[in-house]
Amino acid sequence: MNRIRSVVGREAEVSAPVRCACYAAWSALVASPHDLDPRASLRDKLGIGAAVEYGAALDALLSEFVEVDLDTLKREYSGLFEVGSDGPPVPIREDLQTGQRAGTREDLVRFYNYFNYTLGEKFAWAPDHLSVELEFMHYLCYRETTAESDLLSYQLAQVDFSERHLVGWLPKLAAAVETNSPGSQYGRVISALCEFVVTDYDWQSGTIAPVDDSDG
């Protein structure tokens, strides 16, 4: 998945751990509260956004989210992303949100397999769920933090995955949520997440340069 590119001025030992934590928090925020009560793990992440220049909105949402009643989260999540006679009002899965274009799920699975990212049995049926895609970004950032070799692969995978998946469909999801549930809890989450992902993608792109392989 690597093209001839290099990463410059990244300071991965500083940026990767905090971006890793941010993506983990975003993944928990958009995961189904029917599968997992996110509030305890999110409480442990309060303040992490301060370490990222574009993380202020995340910190505000974490402070708000940990105080919300779990049943309230379940009702809003179900009403927006799960319940509907013709499917959910707003699909939170990339394949459904983008009209089930050919190859979406297959490309995701190739990414996951190539980097040895294994989905648990509960989530294997939905590799295109937004929470899973964000968890994969968390995983790539974690590997960037800990890799003793092949660091560049994990760095380039992040920008490639963001470009081919997250930044391609999150704006559409944010617009759909705003239309269906303006000002809602999850509406604020998806809107801020979209801004974070796009800004992070721009930041990543700014650290990547083509390799000059000419003979001079």
TIRO-2110 file (N, C-alpha, C; in Angstrom, 1 decimal):
// TIRO-2110
0.8, -1.2, 0.0, N, 1, A
0.0, 0.0, 0.0, CA, 1, A
0.9, 1.3, 0.0, C, 1, A
2.2, 1.1, 0.0, N, 2, A
3.1, 2.2, 0.0, CA, 2, A
3.4, 2.7, -1.4, C, 2, A
3.4, 4.0, -1.6, N, 3, A
3.9, 4.5, -2.8, CA, 3, A
5.3, 5.1, -2.4, C, 3, A
6.0, 5.7, -3.4, N, 4, A
7.3, 6.2, -3.1, CA, 4, A
7.2, 7.5, -2.4, C, 4, A
7.1, 7.5, -1.1, N, 5, A
6.8, 8.7, -0.3, CA, 5, A
7.7, 8.6, 1.0, C, 5, A
7.9, 9.8, 1.6, N, 6, A
8.6, 9.8, 2.8, CA, 6, A
7.8, 10.7, 3.8, C, 6, A
8.1, 10.6, 5.1, N, 7, A
7.5, 11.4, 6.1, CA, 7, A
8.5, 12.3, 6.7, C, 7, A
8.2, 13.6, 6.8, N, 8, A
9.2, 14.6, 7.3, CA, 8, A
8.6, 15.5, 8.3, C, 8, A
9.4, 15.9, 9.3, N, 9, A
8.9, 16.8, 10.3, CA, 9, A
7.7, 16.3, 11.1, C, 9, A
7.6, 15.0, 11.3, N, 10, A
6.3, 14.5, 12.0, CA, 10, A
6.4, 14.5, 13.5, C, 10, A
7.6, 14.2, 14.1, N, 11, A
7.8, 14.1, 15.5, CA, 11, A
6.8, 13.1, 16.0, C, 11, A
6.9, 11.9, 15.5, N, 12, A
5.9, 10.8, 15.8, CA, 12, A
5.9, 10.5, 17.2, C, 12, A
7.0, 10.6, 17.9, N, 13, A
7.0, 10.2, 19.3, CA, 13, A
6.1, 11.1, 20.2, C, 13, A
5.8, 12.3, 19.6, N, 14, A
4.9, 13.3, 20.3, CA, 14, A
3.5, 13.2, 19.7, C, 14, A
3.4, 13.2, 18.4, N, 15, A
2.1, 13.3, 17.8, CA, 15, A
1.3, 12.0, 17.8, C, 15, A
2.0, 10.9, 17.6, N, 16, A
1.3, 9.6, 17.5, CA, 16, A
0.5, 9.2, 18.8, C, 16, A
1.1, 9.3, 20.0, N, 17, A
0.4, 8.9, 21.2, CA, 17, A
-0.9, 9.7, 21.4, C, 17, A
-0.9, 11.0, 21.2, N, 18, A
-2.0, 11.8, 21.5, CA, 18, A
-3.1, 11.6, 20.4, C, 18, A
-2.7, 11.4, 19.1, N, 19, A
-3.6, 11.2, 18.1, CA, 19, A
-4.3, 9.8, 18.3, C, 19, A
-3.5, 8.8, 18.8, N, 20, A
-4.0, 7.5, 19.1, CA, 20, A
-5.1, 7.6, 20.1, C, 20, A
-4.9, 8.3, 21.2, N, 21, A
-5.9, 8.5, 22.2, CA, 21, A
-7.1, 9.2, 21.7, C, 21, A
-6.9, 10.2, 20.8, N, 22, A
-8.1, 10.9, 20.3, CA, 22, A
-9.0, 10.0, 19.4, C, 22, A
-8.3, 9.2, 18.6, N, 23, A
-9.1, 8.3, 17.7, CA, 23, A
-9.8, 7.2, 18.5, C, 23, A
-9.2, 6.8, 19.6, N, 24, A
-9.9, 5.8, 20.5, CA, 24, A
-11.1, 6.5, 21.1, C, 24, A
-11.0, 7.7, 21.5, N, 25, A
-12.2, 8.4, 22.1, CA, 25, A
-13.3, 8.6, 21.1, C, 25, A
-12.9, 9.0, 19.9, N, 26, A
-13.9, 9.2, 18.9, CA, 26, A
-14.6, 7.9, 18.5, C, 26, A
-13.9, 6.8, 18.5, N, 27, A
-14.4, 5.5, 18.2, CA, 27, A
-15.5, 5.1, 19.3, C, 27, A
-15.1, 5.4, 20.6, N, 28, A
-16.1, 5.1, 21.6, CA, 28, A
-17.3, 6.0, 21.6, C, 28, A
-17.1, 7.2, 21.2, N, 29, A
-18.3, 8.2, 21.1, CA, 29, A
-19.3, 7.7, 20.1, C, 29, A
-18.9, 7.1, 19.0, N, 30, A
-19.8, 6.7, 17.9, CA, 30, A
-20.2, 5.2, 18.0, C, 30, A
-19.6, 4.5, 18.9, N, 31, A
-20.0, 3.1, 19.1, CA, 31, A
-21.4, 3.0, 19.6, C, 31, A
-22.1, 1.9, 19.3, N, 32, A
-23.5, 1.7, 19.9, CA, 32, A
-23.4, 1.6, 21.4, C, 32, A
-24.2, 2.4, 22.1, N, 33, A
-24.3, 2.3, 23.5, CA, 33, A
-25.0, 1.1, 24.0, C, 33, A
-25.6, 0.4, 23.0, N, 34, A
-26.3, -0.9, 23.3, CA, 34, A
-25.2, -2.0, 23.5, C, 34, A
-24.1, -1.9, 22.8, N, 35, A
-23.0, -2.9, 22.9, CA, 35, A
-22.1, -2.5, 24.0, C, 35, A
-21.9, -1.3, 24.3, N, 36, A
-20.9, -0.9, 25.3, CA, 36, A
-21.3, 0.5, 25.9, C, 36, A
-21.2, 0.5, 27.2, N, 37, A
-21.4, 1.8, 27.9, CA, 37, A
-20.1, 2.6, 27.8, C, 37, A
-20.0, 3.6, 27.0, N, 38, A
-18.7, 4.3, 26.8, CA, 38, A
-18.3, 5.2, 27.9, C, 38, A
-19.2, 5.5, 28.8, N, 39, A
-18.9, 6.7, 29.7, CA, 39, A
-17.7, 6.5, 30.6, C, 39, A
-17.5, 5.3, 31.1, N, 40, A
-16.3, 5.1, 32.0, CA, 40, A
-15.0, 5.3, 31.3, C, 40, A
-14.9, 4.7, 30.1, N, 41, A
-13.7, 4.8, 29.3, CA, 41, A
-13.5, 6.2, 28.8, C, 41, A
-14.5, 6.9, 28.5, N, 42, A
-14.4, 8.3, 28.1, CA, 42, A
-14.0, 9.2, 29.2, C, 42, A
-14.5, 8.9, 30.4, N, 43, A
-14.1, 9.7, 31.6, CA, 43, A
-12.6, 9.7, 31.8, C, 43, A
-11.9, 8.5, 31.5, N, 44, A
-10.5, 8.4, 31.6, CA, 44, A
-9.8, 9.2, 30.5, C, 44, A
-10.5, 9.6, 29.5, N, 45, A
-9.9, 10.4, 28.4, CA, 45, A
-10.1, 11.9, 28.5, C, 45, A
-10.8, 12.3, 29.5, N, 46, A
-11.0, 13.8, 29.6, CA, 46, A
-9.7, 14.6, 29.6, C, 46, A
-9.7, 15.6, 28.7, N, 47, A
-8.5, 16.4, 28.6, CA, 47, A
-7.5, 16.1, 27.5, C, 47, A
-7.7, 14.9, 26.9, N, 48, A
-6.7, 14.5, 25.9, CA, 48, A
-6.7, 15.4, 24.7, C, 48, A
-7.8, 16.0, 24.4, N, 49, A
-7.9, 16.9, 23.2, CA, 49, A
-7.0, 18.1, 23.3, C, 49, A
-6.6, 18.5, 24.5, N, 50, A
-5.8, 19.7, 24.7, CA, 50, A
-4.4, 19.5, 24.2, C, 50, A
-4.0, 18.2, 24.0, N, 51, A
-2.7, 17.9, 23.5, CA, 51, A
-2.6, 18.0, 21.9, C, 51, A
-3.7, 18.2, 21.3, N, 52, A
-3.8, 18.3, 19.8, CA, 52, A
-4.4, 19.7, 19.5, C, 52, A
-3.7, 20.4, 18.6, N, 53, A
-4.2, 21.7, 18.3, CA, 53, A
-5.6, 21.8, 17.9, C, 53, A
-6.1, 20.8, 17.2, N, 54, A
-7.5, 20.8, 16.7, CA, 54, A
-8.4, 19.9, 17.5, C, 54, A
-8.1, 19.7, 18.8, N, 55, A
-8.8, 18.7, 19.7, CA, 55, A
-9.8, 19.3, 20.7, C, 55, A
-10.0, 20.7, 20.6, N, 56, A
-10.8, 21.3, 21.7, CA, 56, A
-12.2, 20.8, 21.7, C, 56, A
-12.8, 20.6, 20.5, N, 57, A
-14.2, 20.1, 20.4, CA, 57, A
-14.3, 18.7, 21.0, C, 57, A
-13.3, 17.9, 20.9, N, 58, A
-13.4, 16.6, 21.5, CA, 58, A
-13.5, 16.7, 23.0, C, 58, A
-12.7, 17.5, 23.6, N, 59, A
-12.7, 17.6, 25.0, CA, 59, A
-14.1, 18.1, 25.5, C, 59, A
-14.7, 19.0, 24.8, N, 60, A
-16.0, 19.5, 25.2, CA, 60, A
-17.0, 18.4, 25.1, C, 60, A
-17.0, 17.6, 24.1, N, 61, A
-17.9, 16.5, 24.0, CA, 61, A
-17.7, 15.4, 25.0, C, 61, A
-16.5, 15.1, 25.3, N, 62, A
-16.2, 14.1, 26.4, CA, 62, A
-16.8, 14.6, 27.7, C, 62, A
-16.6, 15.9, 28.1, N, 63, A
-17.1, 16.4, 29.3, CA, 63, A
-18.7, 16.3, 29.3, C, 63, A
-19.3, 16.5, 28.2, N, 64, A
-20.7, 16.4, 28.1, CA, 64, A
-21.2, 15.0, 28.1, C, 64, A
-20.5, 14.1, 27.4, N, 65, A
-21.0, 12.7, 27.2, CA, 65, A
-21.0, 11.9, 28.5, C, 65, A
-20.0, 12.1, 29.3, N, 66, A
-19.9, 11.3, 30.5, CA, 66, A
-21.0, 11.6, 31.5, C, 66, A
-21.7, 12.7, 31.3, N, 67, A
-22.8, 13.0, 32.3, CA, 67, A
-24.2, 12.6, 31.7, C, 67, A
-24.2, 12.1, 30.5, N, 68, A
-25.6, 11.8, 29.9, CA, 68, A
-26.0, 10.5, 30.4, C, 68, A
-27.3, 10.3, 30.7, N, 69, A
-27.9, 9.1, 31.1, CA, 69, A
-27.8, 8.1, 30.0, C, 69, A
-27.4, 6.8, 30.3, N, 70, A
-27.2, 5.8, 29.3, CA, 70, A
-28.4, 5.5, 28.5, C, 70, A
-29.6, 5.5, 29.1, N, 71, A
-30.8, 5.2, 28.4, CA, 71, A
-31.1, 6.3, 27.4, C, 71, A
-30.7, 7.5, 27.7, N, 72, A
-30.9, 8.6, 26.7, CA, 72, A
-30.0, 8.4, 25.5, C, 72, A
-28.8, 8.0, 25.8, N, 73, A
-27.8, 7.7, 24.6, CA, 73, A
-28.4, 6.6, 23.8, C, 73, A
-28.9, 5.6, 24.4, N, 74, A
-29.5, 4.4, 23.6, CA, 74, A
-30.6, 4.8, 22.8, C, 74, A
-31.5, 5.6, 23.3, N, 75, A
-32.7, 6.1, 22.6, CA, 75, A
-32.3, 6.9, 21.4, C, 75, A
-31.4, 7.9, 21.6, N, 76, A
-31.0, 8.7, 20.5, CA, 76, A
-30.2, 8.0, 19.4, C, 76, A
-29.3, 7.1, 19.9, N, 77, A
-28.5, 6.3, 18.9, CA, 77, A
-29.4, 5.4, 18.1, C, 77, A
-30.4, 4.7, 18.7, N, 78, A
-31.3, 3.8, 18.0, CA, 78, A
-32.1, 4.6, 17.0, C, 78, A
-32.7, 5.7, 17.5, N, 79, A
-33.6, 6.5, 16.6, CA, 79, A
-32.9, 7.1, 15.4, C, 79, A
-31.6, 7.3, 15.5, N, 80, A
-30.9, 7.9, 14.4, CA, 80, A
-30.2, 6.9, 13.5, C, 80, A
-29.6, 5.9, 14.1, N, 81, A
-28.7, 5.1, 13.4, CA, 81, A
-29.1, 3.6, 13.2, C, 81, A
-30.2, 3.2, 13.9, N, 82, A
-30.6, 1.8, 13.9, CA, 82, A
-32.1, 1.6, 13.5, C, 82, A
-33.0, 2.4, 14.0, N, 83, A
-34.4, 2.1, 13.8, CA, 83, A
-35.0, 2.7, 12.6, C, 83, A
-35.8, 1.9, 11.9, N, 84, A
-36.5, 2.4, 10.7, CA, 84, A
-37.0, 1.3, 9.9, C, 84, A
-38.3, 1.4, 9.4, N, 85, A
-38.9, 0.3, 8.6, CA, 85, A
-38.1, 0.1, 7.3, C, 85, A
-37.5, 1.1, 6.8, N, 86, A
-36.7, 0.9, 5.5, CA, 86, A
-35.2, 1.0, 5.8, C, 86, A
-34.8, 0.7, 7.0, N, 87, A
-33.4, 0.9, 7.4, CA, 87, A
-33.3, 2.1, 8.3, C, 87, A
-32.1, 2.3, 8.8, N, 88, A
-31.9, 3.4, 9.7, CA, 88, A
-32.1, 4.7, 9.0, C, 88, A
-32.6, 5.7, 9.7, N, 89, A
-32.7, 7.1, 9.1, CA, 89, A
-31.4, 7.6, 8.6, C, 89, A
-30.3, 7.3, 9.3, N, 90, A
-29.0, 7.7, 8.9, CA, 90, A
-28.0, 6.6, 9.1, C, 90, A
-27.6, 5.9, 8.1, N, 91, A
-26.7, 4.8, 8.2, CA, 91, A
-25.4, 5.3, 8.8, C, 91, A
-24.8, 4.6, 9.8, N, 92, A
-23.5, 4.9, 10.3, CA, 92, A
-22.4, 4.0, 9.8, C, 92, A
-22.8, 3.3, 8.7, N, 93, A
-21.8, 2.4, 8.1, CA, 93, A
-21.5, 2.9, 6.7, C, 93, A
-20.2, 2.9, 6.3, N, 94, A
-19.8, 3.5, 5.1, CA, 94, A
-20.5, 2.9, 3.9, C, 94, A
-20.6, 1.6, 3.8, N, 95, A
-21.1, 1.0, 2.7, CA, 95, A
-22.6, 1.4, 2.4, C, 95, A
-23.4, 1.5, 3.5, N, 96, A
-24.8, 2.0, 3.3, CA, 96, A
-24.9, 3.5, 3.0, C, 96, A
-24.0, 4.2, 3.7, N, 97, A
-24.1, 5.7, 3.6, CA, 97, A
-23.6, 6.1, 2.2, C, 97, A
-22.8, 5.4, 1.5, N, 98, A
-22.3, 5.7, 0.2, CA, 98, A
-23.0, 5.0, -0.9, C, 98, A
-24.1, 4.4, -0.6, N, 99, A
-24.9, 3.7, -1.7, CA, 99, A
-24.4, 2.3, -2.1, C, 99, A
-23.7, 1.7, -1.2, N, 100, A
-23.1, 0.3, -1.4, CA, 100, A
-22.4, 0.3, -2.7, C, 100, A
-21.4, 1.2, -2.9, N, 101, A
-20.6, 1.2, -4.1, CA, 101, A
-19.7, 0.0, -4.0, C, 101, A
-19.4, -0.5, -5.2, N, 102, A
-18.6, -1.8, -5.3, CA, 102, A
-17.2, -1.6, -4.7, C, 102, A
-16.8, -2.6, -3.9, N, 103, A
-15.5, -2.7, -3.4, CA, 103, A
-15.2, -2.0, -2.0, C, 103, A
-16.2, -1.4, -1.5, N, 104, A
-15.9, -0.6, -0.2, CA, 104, A
-15.5, -1.6, 0.9, C, 104, A
-16.3, -2.6, 1.2, N, 105, A
-16.1, -3.5, 2.3, CA, 105, A
-14.8, -4.3, 2.0, C, 105, A
-14.6, -4.7, 0.7, N, 106, A
-13.4, -5.5, 0.4, CA, 106, A
-12.2, -4.7, 0.6, C, 106, A
-12.2, -3.4, 0.3, N, 107, A
-11.0, -2.5, 0.5, CA, 107, A
-10.7, -2.4, 2.0, C, 107, A
-11.7, -2.2, 2.8, N, 108, A
-11.6, -2.1, 4.2, CA, 108, A
-10.9, -3.4, 4.8, C, 108, A
-11.4, -4.5, 4.4, N, 109, A
-10.9, -5.8, 4.9, CA, 109, A
-9.5, -6.0, 4.4, C, 109, A
-9.1, -5.6, 3.2, N, 110, A
-7.7, -5.7, 2.8, CA, 110, A
-6.8, -4.8, 3.7, C, 110, A
-7.2, -3.6, 4.0, N, 111, A
-6.5, -2.8, 5.0, CA, 111, A
-6.3, -3.6, 6.3, C, 111, A
-7.4, -4.0, 6.8, N, 112, A
-7.4, -4.7, 8.2, CA, 112, A
-6.4, -5.9, 8.1, C, 112, A
-6.6, -6.7, 7.1, N, 113, A
-5.8, -7.9, 7.0, CA, 113, A
-4.3, -7.6, 6.8, C, 113, A
-4.0, -6.6, 6.0, N, 114, A
-2.6, -6.3, 5.7, CA, 114, A
-1.9, -5.9, 6.9, C, 114, A
-2.6, -5.2, 7.8, N, 115, A
-1.9, -4.6, 9.0, CA, 115, A
-2.3, -5.5, 10.3, C, 115, A
-2.8, -6.7, 10.0, N, 116, A
-3.1, -7.6, 11.1, CA, 116, A
-4.0, -7.1, 12.2, C, 116, A
-5.0, -6.3, 11.7, N, 117, A
-6.0, -5.8, 12.6, CA, 117, A
-7.2, -6.8, 12.6, C, 117, A
-7.5, -7.4, 13.7, N, 118, A
-8.5, -8.4, 13.8, CA, 118, A
-9.8, -7.9, 14.5, C, 118, A
-10.9, -8.0, 13.8, N, 119, A
-12.2, -7.6, 14.4, CA, 119, A
-12.7, -8.7, 15.3, C, 119, A
-13.2, -8.3, 16.4, N, 120, A
-13.9, -9.3, 17.3, CA, 120, A
-15.1, -9.8, 16.6, C, 120, A
-15.5, -11.0, 17.1, N, 121, A
-16.7, -11.7, 16.5, CA, 121, A
-17.9, -10.8, 16.5, C, 121, A
-18.1, -10.0, 17.5, N, 122, A
-19.3, -9.1, 17.6, CA, 122, A
-19.3, -8.1, 16.5, C, 122, A
-18.1, -7.7, 16.0, N, 123, A
-18.1, -6.6, 15.0, CA, 123, A
-17.7, -7.0, 13.6, C, 123, A
-17.3, -8.3, 13.5, N, 124, A
-16.8, -8.7, 12.2, CA, 124, A
-17.9, -8.6, 11.0, C, 124, A
-19.1, -8.5, 11.4, N, 125, A
-20.2, -8.4, 10.4, CA, 125, A
-20.2, -7.0, 9.8, C, 125, A
-19.6, -6.0, 10.5, N, 126, A
-19.7, -4.6, 10.0, CA, 126, A
-18.4, -3.9, 10.0, C, 126, A
-17.5, -4.4, 9.1, N, 127, A
-16.1, -3.7, 9.0, CA, 127, A
-16.2, -2.3, 8.6, C, 127, A
-17.3, -1.9, 8.1, N, 128, A
-17.5, -0.5, 7.6, CA, 128, A
-18.2, 0.4, 8.6, C, 128, A
-18.4, -0.1, 9.8, N, 129, A
-19.0, 0.8, 10.8, CA, 129, A
-18.1, 1.9, 11.2, C, 129, A
-18.6, 3.1, 11.4, N, 130, A
-17.7, 4.2, 11.7, CA, 130, A
-16.8, 4.0, 12.9, C, 130, A
-17.4, 3.4, 13.9, N, 131, A
-16.6, 3.2, 15.1, CA, 131, A
-15.4, 2.2, 14.8, C, 131, A
-15.6, 1.2, 14.0, N, 132, A
-14.6, 0.3, 13.6, CA, 132, A
-13.5, 1.0, 12.8, C, 132, A
-13.9, 1.8, 11.9, N, 133, A
-12.9, 2.6, 11.1, CA, 133, A
-12.0, 3.5, 11.9, C, 133, A
-12.7, 4.1, 12.9, N, 134, A
-11.9, 5.0, 13.8, CA, 134, A
-11.0, 4.2, 14.7, C, 134, A
-11.5, 3.0, 15.2, N, 135, A
-10.6, 2.2, 16.0, CA, 135, A
-9.4, 1.7, 15.2, C, 135, A
-9.6, 1.5, 13.9, N, 136, A
-8.5, 1.1, 13.0, CA, 136, A
-7.4, 2.2, 13.0, C, 136, A
-7.9, 3.5, 12.9, N, 137, A
-7.0, 4.6, 12.9, CA, 137, A
-6.3, 4.7, 14.2, C, 137, A
-7.0, 4.4, 15.3, N, 138, A
-6.3, 4.3, 16.6, CA, 138, A
-5.2, 3.2, 16.6, C, 138, A
-5.5, 2.1, 16.0, N, 139, A
-4.6, 1.0, 15.9, CA, 139, A
-3.3, 1.4, 15.1, C, 139, A
-3.5, 2.1, 14.0, N, 140, A
-2.4, 2.5, 13.2, CA, 140, A
-1.5, 3.5, 13.9, C, 140, A
-2.2, 4.4, 14.6, N, 141, A
-1.4, 5.4, 15.4, CA, 141, A
-0.6, 4.7, 16.5, C, 141, A
-1.3, 3.7, 17.2, N, 142, A
-0.6, 3.0, 18.2, CA, 142, A
0.6, 2.3, 17.6, C, 142, A
0.5, 1.6, 16.5, N, 143, A
1.6, 1.0, 15.8, CA, 143, A
2.7, 2.0, 15.4, C, 143, A
2.3, 3.2, 15.0, N, 144, A
3.3, 4.2, 14.8, CA, 144, A
4.1, 4.5, 16.0, C, 144, A
3.4, 4.5, 17.2, N, 145, A
4.0, 4.8, 18.4, CA, 145, A
5.0, 3.7, 18.9, C, 145, A
4.7, 2.5, 18.6, N, 146, A
5.4, 1.3, 19.2, CA, 146, A
6.3, 0.6, 18.2, C, 146, A
6.1, 0.8, 16.9, N, 147, A
6.8, 0.0, 15.9, CA, 147, A
8.3, 0.2, 16.0, C, 147, A
9.0, -1.0, 16.0, N, 148, A
10.5, -1.0, 16.0, CA, 148, A
11.0, -1.0, 14.5, C, 148, A
10.2, -1.4, 13.6, N, 149, A
10.5, -1.4, 12.2, CA, 149, A
9.3, -1.1, 11.4, C, 149, A
9.5, -0.7, 10.1, N, 150, A
8.4, -0.5, 9.2, CA, 150, A
7.5, 0.7, 9.6, C, 150, A
8.1, 1.6, 10.3, N, 151, A
7.3, 2.8, 10.8, CA, 151, A
6.6, 3.5, 9.7, C, 151, A
7.3, 3.7, 8.6, N, 152, A
6.7, 4.4, 7.4, CA, 152, A
5.4, 3.8, 7.0, C, 152, A
5.3, 2.5, 7.0, N, 153, A
4.1, 1.8, 6.5, CA, 153, A
2.9, 2.2, 7.3, C, 153, A
3.0, 2.3, 8.6, N, 154, A
1.9, 2.7, 9.5, CA, 154, A
1.6, 4.2, 9.3, C, 154, A
2.5, 5.0, 9.0, N, 155, A
2.3, 6.4, 8.8, CA, 155, A
1.5, 6.6, 7.5, C, 155, A
2.0, 6.0, 6.4, N, 156, A
1.4, 6.1, 5.1, CA, 156, A
0.0, 5.5, 5.1, C, 156, A
-0.2, 4.4, 5.9, N, 157, A
-1.5, 3.7, 5.9, CA, 157, A
-2.5, 4.7, 6.5, C, 157, A
-2.2, 5.5, 7.5, N, 158, A
-3.1, 6.4, 8.1, CA, 158, A
-3.7, 7.4, 7.1, C, 158, A
-2.8, 8.0, 6.3, N, 159, A
-3.2, 9.0, 5.3, CA, 159, A
-4.0, 8.3, 4.2, C, 159, A
-3.6, 7.2, 3.8, N, 160, A
-4.3, 6.4, 2.7, CA, 160, A
-5.6, 6.0, 3.1, C, 160, A
-5.7, 5.5, 4.3, N, 161, A
-7.0, 5.0, 4.8, CA, 161, A
-8.0, 6.2, 5.0, C, 161, A
-7.5, 7.3, 5.5, N, 162, A
-8.3, 8.5, 5.7, CA, 162, A
-8.8, 9.0, 4.4, C, 162, A
-7.9, 9.0, 3.4, N, 163, A
-8.3, 9.5, 2.1, CA, 163, A
-9.3, 8.6, 1.4, C, 163, A
-9.1, 7.3, 1.4, N, 164, A
-9.9, 6.4, 0.7, CA, 164, A
-11.3, 6.1, 1.4, C, 164, A
-11.3, 6.4, 2.7, N, 165, A
-12.5, 6.1, 3.5, CA, 165, A
-13.0, 7.3, 4.3, C, 165, A
-12.4, 7.6, 5.4, N, 166, A
-13.1, 8.5, 6.3, CA, 166, A
-13.4, 9.9, 5.7, C, 166, A
-12.4, 10.6, 5.1, N, 167, A
-12.7, 11.9, 4.6, CA, 167, A
-13.6, 11.9, 3.4, C, 167, A
-13.8, 10.7, 2.8, N, 168, A
-14.7, 10.6, 1.6, CA, 168, A
-16.2, 10.5, 2.0, C, 168, A
-16.5, 9.9, 3.2, N, 169, A
-17.9, 9.8, 3.5, CA, 169, A
-18.4, 10.5, 4.8, C, 169, A
-17.4, 10.9, 5.6, N, 170, A
-17.9, 11.6, 6.8, CA, 170, A
-18.6, 12.9, 6.6, C, 170, A
-18.2, 13.7, 5.6, N, 171, A
-19.0, 14.9, 5.4, CA, 171, A
-20.5, 14.6, 5.0, C, 171, A
-20.7, 13.6, 4.2, N, 172, A
-22.0, 13.2, 3.8, CA, 172, A
-22.8, 12.7, 5.1, C, 172, A
-22.2, 11.9, 5.9, N, 173, A
-22.8, 11.5, 7.1, CA, 173, A
-23.2, 12.7, 8.0, C, 173, A
-22.3, 13.6, 8.2, N, 174, A
-22.5, 14.8, 9.0, CA, 174, A
-23.7, 15.6, 8.5, C, 174, A
-23.8, 15.7, 7.2, N, 175, A
-24.9, 16.5, 6.6, CA, 175, A
-26.2, 15.7, 6.8, C, 175, A
-26.2, 14.4, 6.7, N, 176, A
-27.4, 13.6, 6.9, CA, 176, A
-27.9, 13.7, 8.3, C, 176, A
-27.0, 13.6, 9.3, N, 177, A
-27.4, 13.7, 10.7, CA, 177, A
-27.9, 15.1, 11.0, C, 177, A
-27.3, 16.1, 10.5, N, 178, A
-27.8, 17.5, 10.7, CA, 178, A
-29.2, 17.7, 10.1, C, 178, A
-29.5, 17.1, 9.0, N, 179, A
-30.8, 17.2, 8.4, CA, 179, A
-31.9, 16.4, 9.2, C, 179, A
-31.5, 15.2, 9.7, N, 180, A
-32.5, 14.4, 10.4, CA, 180, A
-32.6, 14.7, 11.9, C, 180, A
-31.5, 15.2, 12.5, N, 181, A
-31.6, 15.5, 13.9, CA, 181, A
-30.7, 16.7, 14.3, C, 181, A
-31.1, 17.8, 13.8, N, 182, A
-30.3, 19.0, 14.1, CA, 182, A
-30.2, 19.3, 15.6, C, 182, A
-28.9, 19.6, 16.0, N, 183, A
-28.7, 20.0, 17.4, CA, 183, A
-28.7, 18.9, 18.4, C, 183, A
-28.8, 17.6, 17.9, N, 184, A
-28.8, 16.5, 18.8, CA, 184, A
-27.5, 16.2, 19.3, C, 184, A
-27.4, 15.3, 20.4, N, 185, A
-26.2, 14.9, 21.0, CA, 185, A
-25.3, 14.3, 19.9, C, 185, A
-25.8, 13.3, 19.2, N, 186, A
-24.9, 12.6, 18.2, CA, 186, A
-24.7, 13.5, 16.9, C, 186, A
-25.6, 14.5, 16.7, N, 187, A
-25.3, 15.5, 15.7, CA, 187, A
-24.1, 16.3, 15.9, C, 187, A
-23.9, 16.7, 17.2, N, 188, A
-22.7, 17.5, 17.6, CA, 188, A
-21.5, 16.6, 17.5, C, 188, A
-21.6, 15.3, 17.9, N, 189, A
-20.5, 14.4, 17.8, CA, 189, A
-20.0, 14.2, 16.4, C, 189, A
-20.9, 13.9, 15.5, N, 190, A
-20.6, 13.6, 14.1, CA, 190, A
-20.0, 14.9, 13.4, C, 190, A
-20.6, 16.0, 13.7, N, 191, A
-20.1, 17.3, 13.1, CA, 191, A
-18.7, 17.6, 13.5, C, 191, A
-18.4, 17.5, 14.9, N, 192, A
-17.1, 17.7, 15.4, CA, 192, A
-16.1, 16.7, 14.9, C, 192, A
-16.5, 15.4, 14.8, N, 193, A
-15.7, 14.3, 14.4, CA, 193, A
-15.2, 14.6, 12.9, C, 193, A
-16.2, 15.0, 12.1, N, 194, A
-15.9, 15.3, 10.7, CA, 194, A
-14.8, 16.3, 10.6, C, 194, A
-15.0, 17.4, 11.3, N, 195, A
-14.0, 18.4, 11.3, CA, 195, A
-12.6, 17.9, 11.8, C, 195, A
-12.6, 17.1, 12.8, N, 196, A
-11.3, 16.6, 13.4, CA, 196, A
-10.6, 15.7, 12.3, C, 196, A
-11.4, 14.8, 11.7, N, 197, A
-10.8, 13.9, 10.7, CA, 197, A
-10.2, 14.6, 9.5, C, 197, A
-11.0, 15.6, 9.0, N, 198, A
-10.5, 16.3, 7.8, CA, 198, A
-9.3, 17.1, 8.2, C, 198, A
-9.3, 17.7, 9.4, N, 199, A
-8.1, 18.5, 9.8, CA, 199, A
-6.9, 17.6, 10.0, C, 199, A
-7.2, 16.5, 10.6, N, 200, A
-6.1, 15.5, 10.9, CA, 200, A
-5.5, 15.0, 9.5, C, 200, A
-6.4, 14.8, 8.6, N, 201, A
-5.9, 14.3, 7.3, CA, 201, A
-5.0, 15.4, 6.6, C, 201, A
-5.4, 16.6, 6.7, N, 202, A
-4.6, 17.7, 6.2, CA, 202, A
-3.3, 17.8, 6.9, C, 202, A
-3.3, 17.6, 8.2, N, 203, A
-2.0, 17.6, 9.0, CA, 203, A
-1.1, 16.5, 8.5, C, 203, A
-1.7, 15.3, 8.4, N, 204, A
-0.9, 14.1, 7.9, CA, 204, A
-0.3, 14.4, 6.5, C, 204, A
-1.2, 14.9, 5.6, N, 205, A
-0.7, 15.2, 4.3, CA, 205, A
0.4, 16.2, 4.2, C, 205, A
0.4, 17.1, 5.2, N, 206, A
1.5, 18.1, 5.2, CA, 206, A
2.8, 17.6, 5.7, C, 206, A
2.8, 16.3, 6.2, N, 207, A
4.1, 15.7, 6.6, CA, 207, A
4.6, 14.7, 5.6, C, 207, A
3.9, 14.5, 4.5, N, 208, A
4.3, 13.5, 3.6, CA, 208, A
4.8, 14.2, 2.3, C, 208, A
5.9, 13.7, 1.8, N, 209, A
6.5, 14.2, 0.6, CA, 209, A
7.0, 13.1, -0.3, C, 209, A
7.0, 13.3, -1.7, N, 210, A
7.5, 12.3, -2.6, CA, 210, A
9.0, 12.1, -2.4, C, 210, A
9.5, 10.9, -2.6, N, 211, A
10.9, 10.7, -2.5, CA, 211, A
11.5, 11.0, -3.9, C, 211, A
12.6, 11.8, -3.8, N, 212, A
13.3, 12.1, -5.1, CA, 212, A
14.3, 11.0, -5.4, C, 212, A
13.9, 10.1, -6.3, N, 213, A
14.7, 8.9, -6.6, CA, 213, A
15.5, 9.1, -7.9, C, 213, A
15.7, 10.4, -8.3, N, 214, A
16.4, 10.7, -9.5, CA, 214, A
17.9, 10.5, -9.3, C, 214, A
18.7, 10.3, -10.3, N, 215, A
20.1, 10.1, -10.2, CA, 215, A
20.8, 11.4, -10.0, C, 215, A
20.1, 12.5, -10.1, N, 216, A
20.7, 13.8, -9.9, CA, 216, A
21.3, 14.3, -11.2, C, 216, A
END
